[in-house]
């Protein structure tokens, strides 16, 4: 059990790093195309990379969906997640968007208790509350800050992502990683294309190379993320998404030559500390759990 959780932790850290690079490309492309069109490009560019390993290995049967209605739900949620997120990074810096989006792992961890019957003790709930306080520090709730369309889009995206993460835990009990990833991205691409077509902007030739990079990063990140949630409970892997703030700060500094405010840095430190504490608690509990006990 402990080995599975450590594997999940490594997978999640790698997934966050990969997705941060992908998010930088989304921000770059959003300057030239509408958010939903960028979401279509993200999905379409990643599909060949996701399908090629299945084709080469002859494992087409692994794509069979066992719970298609749940795949449809995740596809619809992915539209909200990507559409909202891309709009947010179009108007705000990566670090500022991540500051709002960091509420997703906290929401997901909390929802895993009633919906998935996963366990979080009193100290775990305290850590979650402290992490939420850190998010509030970064958001600085006020009339001027909270009504920002970019911040609101990021928050809506975070809530949809949290719900989608819960569905992943349920889906991977019956469906393969390939099935979950391919169907979610495929359906999201179709749904976004239907919404984006009326306002479609022709692609610029110089952007094709970035679409290839976008597809590769999206495919790798999706597989790593799904494997992380397959290998361990949401309460273990979700807090690791806090590391996205560090990547956001680094990318903002290197690419766009900006740095977050002290408020964002302080709030980020609080939520990261909260996440690390939750990880430590889960690892300690795993060592002391009976050998026959397992997460379901």
Order of alpha helices (4+ residues) and beta strands (2+ residues): alpha-alpha-alpha-alpha-alpha-alpha-alpha-alpha-alpha-alpha-alpha-alpha-alpha
